[in-house]
Amino acid sequence: MLFYELARKTYARNLQYRGAHMLHNLASALFGFIYMSIWTAIAADQTMGEYGAAGIVSYVAFNQCSLWVAAFLNNGLGIEQLVRTGGIALELMRPAHLFYQLMCKEWGQVAYQFVYKFVPIYALYAIVLPIYMPSSLLTWLSTALALILAAYMSICLNYLIGAAALWTTESRWLYWVNYAFSMLLSGFLIPVEWLPRPLEVMARYSFYPFLHYVPTRIYLGMESSAALAGSLLWAAALTAVCLGLTSVMRRKVEVQGG
C-alpha cells in the first residue's frame, strides 16, 4: 500500500506539467533524429556489422526513448536537498526504510515518464521511421523486464549519488560523472562492441550496458532473455550496497548530531 501511495502521488504531481513535458518531447525526438542522421550518413560507407543501416536506426531510436526510463531520473533522489535542509534526519527516523521510501516515489516518476515521454516519442518514431518492431510476445516481455531492471538500477545509482552528499555536502558533480560514464559505456551513443578495446572491457565489467545496450539488443532480437541474468545480478548487488549504505548513513547523521 505504501509503495502504491507514494508512487501514485509522485505520478499525480507530474501530471500538472504534461503540456510542458509534451513540448520537451519534441526536443528529445529531434536529438534522436540528429543521432539517426549521423549514423545513416556513416552507414552509407559502412556495413554496420550485424545491425545494418536499418538496424542501427532502430537501435538509436529505441535508446533515445529508453533515456526517459533508465537515465533521466531525479538527481540523487532528492537526498542532497534533504542533507542541506537537515530533513535527512527526519527521513531516517521514519518507520519506513529511507531507500524504500525514495524508491517508491521514484517509481511514480518512472511510470509518468514512460507514459508521457517514452510512449509518445516511440510512437512518433514508429510513424515516421521504418524502425524494427518485435513480432514475438516473449521479446516484448523480455524487453519490458529489461527496462524495468534498468530503471531500478538507475534508481539505486541515484540513491547512492544522493547519499554521497552526507560526506561531500553536495553530490551534483557525482551525478554528472555518472551521466558521462553512462553515455559512454552504456551503449547509448555507440554499441559496446564498437568501443575502443579498453573502453569495451571496462563496459563489459560494469553495470552500464544493462541500462541501454542490453535492453535494446533484446528489443532488436539480438539477445535472448538469458541476458536478463546480468541485469538481475547487478540489481541485487546494487540493492545490497544501498541497504548497507543506509545503515552507515544513520550512524553518520547521529555522529553529526542530526
N, C-alpha and C positions, 0 to 999 in steps of 0.2 A: 504493500500500500504506500509506504514512504517513497519507494522508487517511483511509482506511478505519479504521485502528487508532485514531487519535486520536478520530475521530467515534464509533466503537464504544465506546470506554472512557467517554466522556462520557455516552453514551446509557445504558450499563450502570450507571454511578454513580447516575443519576437514578432507576433502577428501584427503588432502596431506599425511595423516598419516594412510591410510587404511591398508597398509601392516603390519605396527607395531601393529595396533589395532587387526587385524585378529590373529596375534600370541598371543596377550593378551587374546583373546577369549579362546584359548586353556587352559590357566592357570585358567580362570574363570570357564570353563567347568569342569576342574579337581577338583576344590574346590567343585563344585556341586556333582561330583561323590563320593568324600570323605564323604560329608554330607549324601548322599543317602546310602552309605555303612554302615555308623554308624547306621542310622535308620533301615536298613534292618537287621542288627545284633540284634538290640533291638526288632524288630518285630518277631524274631524267638521265643521269650519267652513271648511276649505280644500280645494282640488282636488289639492294636492301636485304640480302640474305633470305631467311625463311619468311620474313614479313611481306616482302614485295611492296610495290608502290601503294597499292590499295590497303594493304595490311598496316603499313606504318601510319597512314592517315587515321585508321580506326584506333590504332594504339594511342596516338596523340589525343584524339577526340575523347576516348574513354578516360584517359589520365586527367584531362582538363576538367571533366565532370567530377572525378573522384577527389579532386582537391578539396571540395566542399564537405567531404565526409571524413577524409583522412589527414587533412593538413590545416585547414583554416578553422581552428578551434580557439576558444578564449585563451589568451596568453596567461600561462601559469594557473589556469582555472580560477583566477582572481585572488590567489593566495598572497601575491605581492602587496596588493592593496590592503588586505587584512593585516599583514605584518606592519605596514606603515601606520595604520589607524589603531593597532592594538587589538582589533577584533579577533585576531587569530586565537587569543587566549580563550575567549568565549566559545569559539567554534570547537576548540579541542575539548572543552568541558561538556559539550552536549552528549547525550547518551548514544547518539548515532555516530559511528566512526567517521572521522573527517573525510577520509578517502571515499567512503561510500556516499556521503552527502554530496560532495562535489562531483563525483562520477555521475550520480543520478541527475543532477542539474545539467551536466554537460550532454547527457544523452538526449535531453529535450532540445538542446541546441543542434545536435547532430540530426535528429529527426526533422527539425524545421528546415535545416539546410538541405537535407535530402529532398524534401517535398518541394521547396520553393527555389532551390538552386540547381541541385543535381538533375532532377527530372526535367525542368524547363530547358536547360542547356542541352541535355541529351536529346530531347525531343526536337530541338532546333537542328542539331547536327543530323539527326535521323531523317529530317525532312529535306535538307538542302545538300546533304553529302551521301555518297554511296558507302556508308560505314557498315562494317560487318555486324551481324546480329546472330547470336547463337540460336540454333534450331532445337537444341536439346534442353529439356526442363532441368536435367541434372546440372548442366553447365550454368544455367541461370541461378539455381540454388547454391551451387558452389561459389559462384561469383558474389552472390549476396552475403554468404557466410564469410568470404574473404574480406569483403568491405566492412562487415560488422567487426571482425577481428582487427582490421586496420584502424578503424575508428577507436576501438578500445585501446589499442596500443598507443595511439596518439593521445588519448586521454591520460594514460599512465605517464607518458613522456611530459605532458604539460603539467601534471601534478608534481613530478619530480623537479621540473624547472621552477614552478612556483615555490616549492619547499625550500629551494636554494636561497630564497630571499631571507630566511631566518639567519643565514650566515653572511649574506652579502648585502642585506637591506633591500636591494632591487635586483631583479633577475631578468629584466628585459633583454639584456645583452645575450643571455644564455638562450633565450627564445630564438633570437636571430641566428645564433651559431647553429642551433638545431635545424632551423629552417634552411640554412645554406647547405648543411650536410644532407638534409633530406632531398633538396632539389638535385643535388649532385649524385648521391648514392642510391636513391630510391628507384631510379629508372624513370623518373618523371620526364626529364629533358631528353634522355638518351637511354636506350635499352642497356641493361647492366653489362651484357656480354660485349658491347661495343666500347666500353670504357677502357682507358689505358690499363694495362695489366695490374699495376699496383693498386689503382682505384677499384678495379673489379674484385680483386682479392679482399680488399677492405670491405667492400659492399657485401660480398658473399658471407662474410663472417659477422655481419651486423643485422639488426632488425629492419633497416631501412627498406630493402627490397620488398618486404612484406606489406609496406604501406601502399605502394603503387605497382611495382613491377609484377609481383605475383598475382594480385587480383586481375590485372589487365591481361596477363598471359592466360589465366584461367578463362577469362571472358572470351578471348580470341581462340580458345580451344587448343592452345599450345602447351598447356599444363593440365594435368589431371587433378582431381580433388585431393590426391595424396600430398600435393604441395601445401595443403592446409595444415599439415602436421607441424611444419616450421612455424606457421602463424600461431598455433596453439601453444607450442613450447615457449615462444617469445612472450606471448600474452601471460602465460603462467609465471615466467621469470620476472617480468616487469611488475606483475601484481605482488609478488613476494617482496620485491625491492620497495614498492610503495608502502606496503604494510609495515615493513621493518623500519623504513624512514619515518613513518608517522610516530612510532614509539620513541624514536630519537628526538623528534620534534617536541613531543610532550615534555621530555626532560629538559630540552633546550629552553623552552618557554618558562619552565619552573625555575631554572637556574637564573634566567633574566628577571625573575620576579613577576612574570606575567600571570 
